[in-house]
């Protein structure tokens, strides 16, 4: 069974640093400095914007709408459109080593979507993989309940030598997500039906704690991998902090792909590979 390093360190009060830590882990895994790693953590209140959002004429208004709702506006590492993270969700960040990451784009999407769906089914949710019309950050590999409400979304970023797959799974607070995203999507001029935003708690008719959902995901991972518990080393945090200052001065590279597939089966990208990324 393949080994997979598991980190559970969270930075709910520092969402930009948390994103940069995921980027740092990706670079180190791609460079062969670390083994394949997954970080499952508890985020704070943030709206994670994709590069397409950031380049939109309505981005400043969308970011201000997020902040007015009490949520930080952060540029996400993975591809896709604006999504909400809050204390009722769990965040997943997986770093793969892959010499040719585009060749396995869909395989990674399928693996993560199936993993999340199986974890939710284990809790009793009628979880399915597929896009719900009108959902936020729409994608073919979203995980939904009954084909009606979105419970999880995933996206990717690829660099030379590796790929990052990030996701959010909603334990509770689906209506809060809708409340925050309505003005954000309006500013970005994107379609969004608030009724499609759901949660495991709403599906099961009881409060689902993020910790319960986190353990369900880890249990499913343990069926597929030999998990190796690991700590986030201080050097990685320091590298991420330094890198964050550079990112604030000019966004660094890689190219993102969300799970919105065209009829031809292609992916939506928001930029070319950065030749400066590790090979």
N, C-alpha and C positions, 0 to 999 in steps of 0.2 A: 504494500500500500504506500502510495506517495506521501511524503511528509509535507506538512504545511505549517508554517510558523504563525502562531496566533497571538496578536497583541490586543489588549482591551483598554488601553489608556485613552482617556477622554480629555478634551479641552473645551467644555461648553461655553466658557466665558471668553474664549479666544478663537472664534471661528476661522479667521484668516490664517492664524498659525496652524490650526488643525488641518486646513487644506494644504498648507505648505509642507507639513509633516508627511502627508500622503504623497506629495510630489517628491520629497526627498527619499522616501522609501522606494518609490517607483524607480528613481534614477539609480539607486544603489543596487536594487534587484536586477535592473537591466544591465548594469555594469558588472554583474557577477560578484558584487561585494557582500550581498545578502542572499539567502535562499528565498524562494517564493513565500510571500507574506500576506496575511489578511489581518486587517484591523477592524474590529467591531466595537463601536463606541457610541456614547450618548451625546448628541449635539445639544447646543443651546438654541435660542431663537435666531434663525437666519433665513433669508431668501437667497438661494444659490442661483446666480445668473450664469447662463452659458455665454459663450463668446458672441453668438448671434444676437443675444439680448444686449450685450455691452455695446455692440456696434450699431444698435437700432437708434433712430432719432428720438425714440421715446424712453431711452434708458434712464436718463437723469430723473425724469418724472416717476418712472417705475421704482427706482432706488429710493427716492424720497417717499413714495407711498409705502414701501416696505419699512423704512425707518419710522414713519408716522404711526405704523401699526405696532411698533416696538420690536422690530426685527432688523438685525444687521443685514446690509446688502453686501454679498460676497460673490466674487467670480469663482465659479466652480471649476474643478479640475477636469471632470468628464464633460463630454459633449451633451447637448440637449438644451432645453429651454428652462425657464425659471421654475424652481421647485422649493418647497418649504421644508425646513428641518425645525423641530422643536422638541421640548422635553418629553413629548408623548411618542417620539419616533426613535428608531435606532438607525445608525449610519454604518455602511459597510464600505470598506476600501481595500481592494485586493490588488496586489502587484504581481504580475507574471513576468518571468523571463521568457523571451521568445525572439529568435533571430529574424523571424518574418511575421510580425504581429498581424498585418492585414489578412493573412491567409486564414487565421483562426478567429476573426472578428465575430462571426455568427455563433461559432462553437462556444465562445466565452459567454455571449449573451444567453444562449440556451442553457448552459450549465447554471448560471446564477439565477435565472428566472425559475428554472425547475427546483433549485435548492430552496428559494424563498417560498414558492408555491407549496412544496412539500412540508416546510416548517409550519406554514399557516394551516394546511390541512390537518397536520398533527394536533393543532389546537381546536379543530372542529370547524374551520372556515371552509366554505365552498370556494376554494381558490382556483383560479384559472389563469393561464398565460394568454395575453392578448390585449390589444388596445380597446378602450372604451370610447366611443365617439364623444367628443367634447371634453375629454380629460385634459388636465394640465400636463405639460411636457409629454406629449403623446408619443407612443412607441409600440411597436409590434411585440416587444418583450416586457411590457408592463405586466404586473400581476394584479388581477382584479378579483372581486367577489361577485359570483353569480353572473359575470358579464355585465355588471351594472355600475360598480364603483371601483375606483382605483385604490389599491392598498400599498403598492410598491412601484418604484421606478428605478431604472438602471441606465447607466451611460458609460462610455469608454473614453480613454485617451491613450494614444499610442505614440511611443517614441522609438528611436532606434534601440533594438535589443529587448524591448518589453512593452507591456501594456498595463494600464490601470483600469480597473472596473469598479465603479462606485455606485452606490445605491442608497435609497432611503426606504424604510418599511414603517408603516404607520400602525402603532399599537392603539392609540387613542387620539382624539382631537382632529378628526377629519373635517369638521365644520370650521374649526379654527383655521385650517389650511385654506379652505374656500374663502373665508373672510379676508385673509391676508392677500390672497392671490387675485381676487376680483379687481381691485384697483390697479394692481401690478400688470395684469394682462390687458386691462383696458388701456393703460399707458403705452404698452408695447404693441397695441392693436392686434392682439392674438385672440382667437376664439377660446372660450372656456365656459363650460357649464358647471357651476358650483355643485350641482346635485351629484356629480360624478366623483366627488372627493369623499372617500370613506375611511374606515378604520376597522381593525380587528374587533375592537370593543363594541362598535355598533353592530357588527355581524353576529357576535356571540351573545349580545344582550347582557354583558357584564363588563366590568373594568378589566382590561388586559394591561398589566404593567409592562413597560418596556423591557424590564429584566426578564419577565416570563418569555417574551418574544425573542429576546437575545439568546436565552438558553435553548429555545426551540431551534433557532438557526444553527447554533453551535452543535446541537445534537445531530442535526442533519449533516453538517460538515464532517462530524466524527464517523459517520457511516461511509464517507467517501475518501477521507484522508486520515493519516496518522497525525493528529494535531500535536504541536509542540508549543507549549505555553512559553511566551517570551515577554520581556520587559522592553519598553521603549528606552533606548539608551540616551544619556544626556548629550552625547555628541550629536546624535540625530536631531535632537531638539535645537541645539545651537546652530547646526547647519541650516535647519529650516528657518530659524529666526533671522539669520543673515540673508538667506535667500529671499525671505519675505520683503526685506528692505529693497533688494534688487528688483523684485517683481513689482513693488509699488512704483518704482521708477520707470518700468517698462516691462510689460508682460512677457514672460519667458515662453519657450516653445513647446512643441508637441502638437499633435492634431487630435481633435476630439470627434467622437462619433456617438450620436445618441442612437436609440434603438428604433427610430422611425425609418422604416425601410420603404424604398420606392417600389413601384410595380415591377421594375426590372431587378429588384433584389439588391440594389446598391445602398450604401450608407450615406448619411448626411454628414459632411465634414466641415470643419470651420477653420481650416488652414493646412498648409503642407507640413511635412516633417521638418523639424528644426535641425539643420546639420550640426548645431552645437550640442545637441543632446548626446548622451553617452552611447557608444556603439555596442 
